[in-house]
C-alpha cells in the first residue's frame, strides 16, 4: 500500500499523514523493477542532491547575489503550530502554497490573524509579514479528505514584502519538462530556514481537478516542511505549481524515482491561476 504524505509540513507535535490505497499512478511498478533504475532519491531521509543558494550558484556558474535576489520570493509560512513553504507570486503581497499548510486535518484554519505569518529573506535580512487569513482562497479547505489535486491555496499579506520580486506565472506544465524546485522550510535543512534549490524534471500527469489544476510527479528531493514550495520553470523566474507531498511504498528509505516512489506537485492553472490574478489585481509591484 502507498503511504501518501499530503502534509509534508513540520509541526511542533507531529507529522500529519494519510494512507489511501487508491492513490498514485494507475500502473505502479513492481518492487523488483525498482532495482533496475538509476538511483534518484525523492523522499528525503538521508543523503540528497539539494543545494544551498551558494552551492547552486557555484555549480551552475551563476552570480550568487543574482540567485538570492531572484529567489527572495521563496519563504516560510508559520500558521498555528505548523510550518510550510510558500512564495510571493505575481505581486509582492500575494503568496501561493499548499492548502494543507493553512488548514489542518479537521478542515480548520491552523491559526488566526495573529498566528499566520510569511517570512522571506531579503538582502540577507528576514522580513516577516502577517497573512490576511480572511483573504485565503483554496482548492479545498479540507485538503486531507479530498484528492491532492485540489490542495492549493492563495492568500494576501497584510503588507508588501519590499525588495523581493515575486515569481511570475508560467505556462502550463508539461510532462518531461525541466524545472527548478526552490523551497524553504525543510525540517532537515538549515533548521527549516535555509533555501533549498535543485534542478530536476516533471514526469507524468497523474490526475486533473475540476477547477483546472493538474497533478504531476517530479524527481527533485523534498521533505517534511517543504509543502507549498515553488516548482518553477528551468530558468527559475516563473511558477508552474506547488509541491504538495509524496507517495511511496517505503517513505523511510532512499529509493529510485518510480511509479511507487515519487514527489508530486499541483499546477498553477485554472481556478488556482485565476485566484492569484484576482489577489494581485492593482498591486504596485509586478512580477518579472
N, C-alpha and C positions, 0 to 999 in steps of 0.2 A: 504494500500500500504506500502511496505517496505521503510524505509529510509536507504539508503545504504551510509555509510560513508567510502569511499575508501581512503579519505585523512585525516586520523587521525593524522595530523601534526599540529603543532602550528605555527601561522603566526602573524606578527605584526599587520595585518589588518583584517583577517577573518579566519574562518574555511571553507575550501572548501568542498563541498559535492555534491552528485548527487543522483537522485532518478530513479530507474529502476524497473518497475513493474514486469519484468520477472525474476529478480534476486532472489537468495535464493533456498532452497530445493524445490523439486517438490511437496511435500505434506505438507505445513505448518499446524501447529496445530491451532485449533480454540481457541479463547481467553478464553472461559470458562475452557478449559483443562489446560491452564496455571496455574490456581489457585490450581490444584491438585498436582503440582510438588513441590519438596523441593526447597527452595529459593537458587539459585546460581546466584548472580548478575554478569553480564558480561559487560554491558555497564555502565561505572562508572561515576556517577554524585552524589555520596553520600558515605555512609559507604561501606567498601570493605575489603577483607582479604589480600591485598597486604602487603608485609613486607619489611622493610629495611634490609640491609645485617646483621646488628646487631640482629634484631629480628629473621631473618631467621636462623642464626647460633644458636641462643639460643633455638628456638622452635624445631630445628632438631638435637640438640646436636652435633653441628659441631664447629670446630675451626674457629673463626672469621677471623683470618689472612688468613687461607686457603680459606675461602669463598671469601674474597676480591681478593686474587691473582687469584683464579680460574675464576673469572668473571671480571677481569680487561679488558678483551677483549670487554666488552659491553660499548658503548659510545654514544655520542650525535653528530648528524650531523646538522650543520648550513649551509644552502645553500640559497643564496639570503636573503629574509626576513622570511624564514620558518625554522622550527626546527623539526627534527625527530630523530629516533633511528637507530643505526647500530652497527656492531660488526666486530672485526678482525676475519677473517675466513681463516684457513689453513696457513696463513702467516702473519707476523707482519706488513705488508704494504698493505694488501688487506682487503677491507670491503664489507659486504653484507648489503642490506637494501631493502626497497620497492621502486619501480621506481618513485612513486609519491612524494617521499621525495626529489628527484632530479629534476623532471620535473613537470611543472605547468599544469593548466587546458587547456592551449593552445598548449601543447606539446613542450614547450620551456624549456631549462635548467634554473633552478631557479637562478643560479649565474654563474659567470665565474671563472677562476682560482684564482681570488683574493677574491672570496666571498663564497667558499665552503670549509668547514673545518670539521674535525673529532676530537672530544675531548674525551680522555679516562682519567680515574683516576688510576694512577699507584703509589703504595706506598703512598696513600693519597695526591698525587700531581696531578693536572690537566696537561695533556700533549696535546697540540693542534697541529694538522698537517694538511696541505692543501691537498685537494683531487685533484688528476690529472683528471680533467674533460674530457680530451681527451681520457682517458682510459675506460670510462664508457661503460659497456655492459648491456643491459636490455632486458627483455621480450617484452617490447613495450615502445617506447619513448613518446607515447601519452596515458598514462595509464587511463586518465579519460574517454576516448571514447571507450576503449576496455574491454573485460572481465577481472575480477580481477585476474584470474589465471595466467595472463601474467605480473602481477605487481611486478616484482623483478628486482634488479639491483646489479651489481658488479663493484667495482672501485678500482684502486690502489691509494695509498697515495704517496706523493712526497718524504716522508722519513718514515722509520720504526718507530714504537712505541716501544722503548726499554723497557724491563721489563714486558711487557704484553704478556702472552701466548695466541695465537689465538685459537678459537674453532676449533676442528676437524670436519670432515664431518661424519654425522650419517648415519645409514642405512635408507632405505626408510620408511617413516612414515606409521603407521598402525592405523586403527580405534580402539578406546578404549585403546590407548597406554598412559601410564603415562608420563607426560612431566614436564619440568620446564620452566616457562616463565620469562625471565630476560630482562629488558629494562630500559634505562634512557630516559628522555625527556618528561615524563608525565607532562602536564601543572599544574595539581592539586597536584603534588607530589614533594616536595622539590624544587620548582621553576624550574622544568624541568631538574635538575642536579642529584638528588639523585637516586640511583639504586632501582628499584622495583623488588621484587622476589616473586614467588608464584609457588607452586606445583599444578598441575591440570591434565586434561586429554584431549586428542584429541577425537573428536566424529566422525562425518560422513565425508566421502569423498564426496564433493559436485560437483566438476567438474574436468575435465582434460584439460591440454593445449597441443597444437600441438607440443610444444618443450619438452614435457615430464614432466612438472610440474603438481601438483595436488593441489586442494584447499580443506582444512579441516576446519570444525568448531571446536572450543575449548572453554573451560569454565573457563579459567583464566580471571581475570579482565584486562581491558586495556582501555585506553582513549586517548584523544587528545594529540598529541606529541609523542606517542609511536610507530607509524608506522615504520616498519622496524626492530622492536625489535626481540630478539632471542627466538625462540621456540626450546628448547633443549631436549635431552633425559633426562631420570629421574635422572641420576647422574650429569647432568649439564655440561658435557665436550664436547658434540658433537651437532652440529647444524642440526636440522631436517627441519627447514623452518623459514620464517619471517612473523611477524604479518603484515597484510595489512589493515584490517578495521573491521567494524561490520555491521550487518543488524538487524534492529529492527522495530517493529510496533510502539514502543514508546521509542525512544532513550534517552529521558529525564527522564525516570523512571527506578527504580530498579525493575527488574522482574526476574522470574526463567529462567534458561537456557532452551531454547526450539527451535523448528524449526522456530520461529518467533522472536527470540531474542538471538543473539549469536555473538561471535567474530570469525574471520576466518584468516587462515594463508595460505601462498603458500609454497609448499615443495621445498627443495633443491635437485632437481632431474633433469635429462635430461640436457637441454642446460644451465640451471642455475648452475648445478654442474660442467659441463664442463667449463663454464666461470670462475668459482672460480679456478679450477685446472690450467687453462691456465694463469690466472693472477698471480697465486702463483708460477709458474714454476721458478726454480732457486733461490727461496728465501732462505736466510740463516737460518731463524728461522722456524722450523717445528711445526705443531700443535701437541697437545697431542693426 
